[in-house]
């Protein structure tokens, strides 16, 4: 189903299908393909926001790829089994292969689901593998878009410092066998907070109009692990992220932690704007998307439609 999103006026219906107008939320809209008249159709187009948790170990990332298992592909397959049609599930970001999510957000638009958002969540979970779970669902205004409407995200990178590698957590924590100078890492992290140019922390292959991002928080959280191990969680929150930005920041902070660089080195990286000068990219396995923020609120759940 091809959907064209038009006028973003408060009282307009926002979606049209080629050649006709959709009636949504009790309103008529003028179709860009038939501007001279108003039409009403029986279908009620609806938009849903999904909160999604997944273990990314066995997947080639979020985005659908030919002959590859992906998170998006599994979600769209589940929706197709329920609705009988292909529906695109748009994610708030394209996590790489091996990256996990506690709270990825997806959006979908369909006129083929008549029951409540909660029922959609439960039904999808019966069609998904055990390592992908829809943890919440809400009906949203028709114009809601998981990428475009996100105003902030928070990631966590998990590290095990010292101790023996944990057989059950090795897929979710990078094991660092050497000691880390956490105070020095905190000093370095503080230099990355603010509206700055993160060109030195952007991987090649995903050019953006600007490499400036507003990092609102960069926290290092230390907890006791098993035995002699220490668990270090590095959490970073920003209005948006460049490709591999979090993993490149973590790799650079680890260089400071092991004493190979000083905290002042971060100032140099911000100034030089050269990826080759920064630290290595941390492995994908320790990275979790833990929150996506929106200003748009769900609409009242009307339950099953007639």
N, C-alpha and C positions, 0 to 999 in steps of 0.2 A: 504494500500500500504506500503510494507516494503522497506525502503530506507537504503542503506549502504553508510556511508560517508567515503571516502578514501582519498588518497594523497592530502595534503594541499599545493601543489605547486601552484605558482602564475598562471601558464598557464594550469593547469589541470582542467578538469571537475570533480566536487567533489562528485557527487552522482551517485550511480549505483543501478539498480534493480537486484535481483537474476536472473542470467542466461542471462543478456543482458547489454548493455551499453547505457547510455543516451547521447544524443547530447544536450549540453547546452551552451548557449552564443557563438554559432558558432564553438565549439570545439568538438573533439572526446575524449573519455576516454576509457582506457582499463579496462574491468570489472574484478573484483577479482575472479569471478566465471568462466570466460572464458578468461584467460590471453593470449591465443595464437593468438587472432585476435581482430580487432576493428569492432564494429557494430554501425550502426546509426539507430535511431528510429524516428518516426514521432512526438512523443509527445515532447513538450518543458516543461521540469520541471522548475517551477518558485518558488521563495521564496519571501514572503511578510513580512514586519514588520508592526505591528498594534499598534497604540497608543490607549489605552483603558481607559475610565473613568467609574467608577461604584460606586454605593451605596451598600456597603457590608452588610447592615442590614439584608436583607432577605435571605442571602446565607450562606451555610456551608463552606465558604472560597473559595479559587480559585480552588483547585484541585478537579477533578472528584471523586465522592464517590458514592457507591451504594445507591440508593433510597434517594439521597439528591440533593437539588438544589445547584449547584455551578456555579461560573462565567465561568470557563473553559468549563463546560458542556453546558452552554447556547451558548457560542461562537461556539463550535464544532457543536452543533445542527443547528445553523444558516448557517455555512459553508456547512453542509451536505445538507440542503435544496437547496442551490445554485448550488452545484457541483454534487449532486447525489452520493457522496461517503464520507466515514468517513475520515476526515483530523484532525490530532492532532494539537491543538493550544498550543504551549509551552509558558508559562509565564516567565517573568524575575525572579519571585519569587512567592512562594506559600503563599499569604496573608491568615491569619486566618479568621474564622467566625466573621463577624461584622466589619472587617477592610475594609477601603475604598481606592479608588485610583483616583487620578486626571490624572495620566499619567503612568499607568501600560503599559508594552510593551509585546506583544505577537509575536511569529513568526510561520509561517506555510509554508509548501511546498506542491505544488500540480501541476499536469499537466492538471487539469480540469477547470482552469479559464483562459480564453483567453482575457478578457477585461483589462482595466487599473487598477492600484492600487486604484485610486480615485473611480472608478466604484465599486470595491470590497467593499470599505468602505461604500458607499451609499447603496449598495445592502444588506450588512450585517445588517445595521441599520434598514432596513425594516423587518428583521426577529428577531430582538432582543427586549426584554422587555424595558420599559422606563428607568429602573434604570441601564442599561448597554448600553454604547454608544462607538462606534469606532470613535475617534475624528480625526485620521489621519491614512494614510496608504502609504507605499512606497515599491517599488520593490527593493530587496536587492540581493547581490551576493548569489549564491546558497548555500554557506557554512554558511550563517548567522544563528546564534542560539541565542535566546533571553537570555538564562541563561549564556552560556559559554562565550559569547562575551561582556557581561556587564562589564564595568570598574569602575562603581560607581553608587550609589543610594542616593537619598535624601528623608527622611521621615519628616512629620510634625505631631506633636501631639498637639491637640487643647484643651485648658482648659478655662473654665469660672470661674473666681475667684470672689466670693461674689455675691450679687444681688439675684434676684428671678430666679429660673430655667426657661429657655426659652422653651416654648412649641414647638417651631419650630426648635430649634437647639440642643435639648437634645440628639439627636441621633448622633451628630457630635462633641460635646464638653463635656468633663468631667466637671461636676459642683462641684467645691470645695467651700463649704460654709464658710471656714475660710480664714483669711489673709495669704498671702505668703510673705516671705522675698526674693524678687527677686534678690537683690544684692548678698545674700548668695548663691542662686541657681546658679547665673552666676559664682561665684567663684568656686563652685563645678563642674559646667559644664566645665570650663576651664581645670580642672584636668583630664578630659576624652578625651581631644584632643591629637592626636598623635598615633603612632604605639604602641599599648599596648595590654596586655593580658586581655580580657574581660570575663574570665571564671566565675567571680562572677555574670555576667549579662546574662548568657546563661541558658535557661530553659532546663530541662531534656527531653530526647526523640528524640534528633536530634544531635547525636555526630558528630563532625567535626575533621579533621586531626589536625587542630590547632585552638585555640581560640584567636589568635592574629589577630587584625583588625586595619586598619589605619583610624581613625576618623579624617576627614579633617576639619570639622566645627561642632560646637554645639552652636546654637544661640537661645537666648530667646528674643522673640519679644512681646512687650506689646502694646496693643491698648485699647482705651476706648470702653466699651461695652454699652449695654442699661441700663439706670438707674444708679444704683450704681455698676454694674458689670464691671469687667476688663477682657479683653480677653488676654490670654497668649498662644502664639504659641511657642512650643519647636521644632526646626528643627535640624536634625542631618544628616550629610553627611559622607559617608565612602566608602571604596573600596568594602565592603561587610558586611553582618550582620549575627550574630548568631541567633538561634531561640529565638524569643521574646526579643531580645537584646534591641530594642528601648523602648518597654513597660517597661522593667525592669529598664532601665536607668531613664525613666520618673518617675517611682514609687519611685526610690531612691532620685531623685532631689526633689520630693514633700516632702519626709521626711525631707530633709534639709530646704525646704521652710517653713514648719510649725514649725521648731525649735526642732524637735525631734533628729536631728543629726546636726553635724557641717560640713562645707565644707571639713575639713581634714579627715572626715570619708571616703570619696571617695578614698583617698590614701590607707587607710586600706583595702578597698574592692578590689582594684586592686592588692594589695600585697597578701591577704589571699586566693584569687581564690576559693571562696566558695559561691555558690548561696544562701545558707541558711542565710548568713550574710547580704545580701543586702536587699533593700526595696521590698515591694510587687509589683506584676505585675499590671501596670495600665490597666484599662478595654480597650477592643478592640475598642470601639465606637469612641474614639477621634483620632485614627491613620489613616493617609493618606499616601500612596505612591505618591510622587509628582514629581519625576524625576528619569529616568534611563539613564545613559550615555554610549555611545558607541564611539569607534574610527572608526568603519566601516561606510562608506558613502553609501547612496542609489545609485543604478544605474539609468541611464537616463530612464525616463518613456517613453516607446515606444508606449503607448496607446494599442489599441486592436490589438491582433495578428491575422494574417490571418488564 
